[in-house]
Amino acid sequence: MKNNTLTTYEKEYYHNGIVQHDAAKTLGSLLPEASDNVLDVGCGSGRVSEFFYERMKPKKMIAIDKSSNMIEEAIALHKKTKIHYRTYNIENMNLNSNFDVIISNSSLQWFENINEALKNIQNHLSDNGRFYVQTSFKKDWCPAITNMINAFFHNIYPNLESHFEFPCRHLNNINEYKLLFESSNLFIEHSYIKEFVYYVNNDQFMKIFKSGAINAYSNQGNFKIKLPCDFYNDLINFSQNYYSHREVIKLTMPRIFFTLKKQKD
């Protein structure tokens, strides 16, 4: 995507990432009331990181994202922050520190090399620390959006669908996650599934779609062939019209929460 599109996406994510923010509140209820050293991985533009900071008031908190644009947005939006925002790729970061609390809110599904990322998180976790995760659950992660996308490819770009690879990791059951985590010596202490349901109008639907999912479905890096110049605009127009005949659109988004530790019981 072009830089101006990235900037638009980052602003949409900050203001309209409704499920990310609602799920963060649930994740926040699992966090300790106080902690010395906290790391937030995949912090985006910082809104949720600030929420976590206010909840725990840690002595030190670092929030990282691989997108320098996101980090610039976080710093610009939170000028009085006590969080240290940094641009790092989770797979190869080296912060020369261990953390009592590491948080991944709506970012685990985006890790490009999940095994390297989890091993690096495990290496940065203190012996008695905890890794708190909130991530998308089920491959059909939001039927209202996936049905629309399937119709978009079928009706507008039928030749592109076979060249698209969905970049997010959505596993279908807890055991799949258990095996994934344990391969990096991270063990489930607590898990919890919650379904977030929203009834929205078409304008609200578009705000939610543009706050995250559109990045997966319009990024050239997720296609094996070059996208047409009009692809992004065609996707926006199709999305705006797909549910325009409905007064209410039901969005169902299952999420899964984990508390993980280094030692197995």
N, C-alpha and C positions, 0 to 999 in steps of 0.2 A: 504494500500500500504506500501511497505517497505520504510525505511528512504531514501535510495538512489533514489527511485522513486520520493519521495516527493521533494528531493533536485533538481532533474531534472525538475519536474513540476514548482517549484518556479523560476528557471532560465529561463525556456521557457516562463512563464507568464511575466517576466520582459522584455524580449527582443522581444517577438512575440505576445503579447497581443494587436494586432492591433486595433480591434474594441473597446476594453476597453480604449485605449489611444485616438483614434479618437473621441469616444463619450465623453471622459473627456474634450476634447477641447470645445465641444459644451456646456457641463455643466459649464465649466469655464467661458463662456461668460455670464452666468446667475448670477455668483457670484458678490458680491460687490467689488469695487476696493480697499477697505480697511476694515479691521475688527480687533477688539481687541483680541478676543478669539475664536479660531477655533478648531473644532474636526472633524477628518476624521475617519469614522467607516468602518472597513474592508479594511484597507489600502494596503494589500498585501505586496509587496516588495518595496513600497515607490516611484516608479517612478512618479505616478500621484500625490501623496501627495506633492512631491517637486514642481511639476508644479503649483498646487494650492497655495502653499506657495509663490512662486515667483509672482504670480498674485496679491495676497492680501497683502503680507508683514505684517501679523498679529503680534501683540505684543507677543502672545503665541499661539502655535499650538501643539496639541497632535494628534497622529495618532495611532490607535489601530487595532489589528488583533488577532483573537483567536489562530492563528497558531504561536507558538514560533519560528518555523523554518522561517516563513515569516518575522517576526520581526528581527531575527538575520540576515537574508539576507538584509533587509532594512538598518540596522545599518552598515553592512559591505560595502554596496554599496554607502552609503552616509555619509562618515566619517566626513565631515565638515558641516553636516546639522544643522539647528536651530530648527528642529522639534523634539519633544519628542516622540520617538517610544516606545509603550508599548504593552505587551501581555494582552489582556482582552477579555472576552466573552461579547458581547454587551448586552445579556439578563440580566446579573447580575453585570455589571460594576458599580462602584461608584467612581466618580472622584472628588467629593466634590467641584464642580464648575459648573457654568452655561456658556453656549457658545452662542455667537452672531450668529455664523454660524456652522451648523453641516452638513457634507457631506457624502453621500453614493453613491459611484461610482461603479457600477457593483457588489454591495455586498448585496443589499436588498433581492435579489432572493435566497441568501444562508442562510438567518437567519433561524435557526432551530425552534425557538419559536417566530414567527413574532409578536404576540400580546405583549409579554413581552418585546421584543426588542423595539418596537415602543413606548410603555409606558415609557421605560427607556430613550429613546431619548427625548421624550416630557418632562420628568422630568429634563433633562440636558440642555434644551433649555431656553434661557433667554426670558422674556416676549415679547420683541420686536424682538427676533431672528428669523432666518429662517432655515429650514431644506431643503437641496437641494439633489434631488435624480435623479440618472440615472440608469435605470434597463432594463432588457430584457422585451420584449413585445411580446405577442402571444405565445401560447403553442407550435406551430410549429415555434420555435424561429430562426431556420436556416435550411431551407428545404434540402440543400445539405448535411448537417451533419445528420439530423434526418433520411433522406432517407437511407443514408449509414449505420447508426446504425440499422435501421429496417432490412436491408438486412443482416447485420452481425449476428443478433440474428436468423433470419429465416434460414440462410444457415449454420452457424457454431455452434450456441448454441441454438437450438429451445426450449430446455427444461428450459432454464434460463430466457427467456423473461418475463414469468408470475411472476417470483420472483424478478424482478427489479422494484425499485421505484425511479423515477427521483427526485432528491433532490431539484431542483430549482423551485422557485415559479414564473410561467409565467402566469399572468392574461391576459384576452383577450380584455378587454375594460376599459375605464377610469372610468366608474361607479363602477366597481369591486374594483378598487384602492381607489376610493372616500370612499366607505363603509369601506374598510380596515383601511384607515387612520383615518377616523372620529371615529372609535371605540376606538381610543387612543387619541382623542381630538387633532388631527392634521388636518388642513383644507387646501385645495388646493387653493393657490393664483394664480398659473399659471401652465399650463401643455402644453406639446409640444411633438409631435410624429415625429420621423425622421427615415427614412429607410437608413441604411448603405449598400451600394452595392460594392462588390469587384470582380474583374476579376483576377483570380490567376492561376498559374501553379500548378502542383501536389506537388512540394516541398513546395511552399508557403501555399498550403492547409494544409499540414501536420503540418507546424509550427503553424498555427492558431488553428488547432484542438488540438494540444498538449499544447497550452497556456491556456486552460481553460476547454473545454468540456470533454477532456479525464479524468479529475478528477472526473466528475460526472458519467461517464459510466464505470469506472474501479475500483471504490472504494468499497471494501468489505462491508462497512457500508450501501450501497444502495441496497444490495441483501439480501433476506431472507434465502438463503442457501449459503454454503461455495463455493467460486469460485474455479474452477480448477487451478492448478499451472501455466498452460500455458495461462491463460485467457488474461492477459495483453499483452503478446507478440503476441498472436493470433489477438488481436484487432489492434495492431500496424501494423502487416503484412497485415491484411485485408484492413485497412484504406489506406495504401500505394499503394495498388493495385487497389482499387475500381474505382478511376478516372484516373488511369495511361494511359488509352487510349485516354484521352482528352488533347488537348493542352491548353484549357482554361476552368476553372471551375467558375461558377457564385455563389457567396455567397451573400445572402440577409439576413440582420439582422435588424429587426425593434427594435428600442429602444424608451423608453418613459422617459420624463423629467418632474420633478415636483419641484415647489417651494411651501413649506408648512409653515404654521404658527400656533400659538397656539390659536389665537382668531378668531372666526367666524365673517364674515362681517354681 
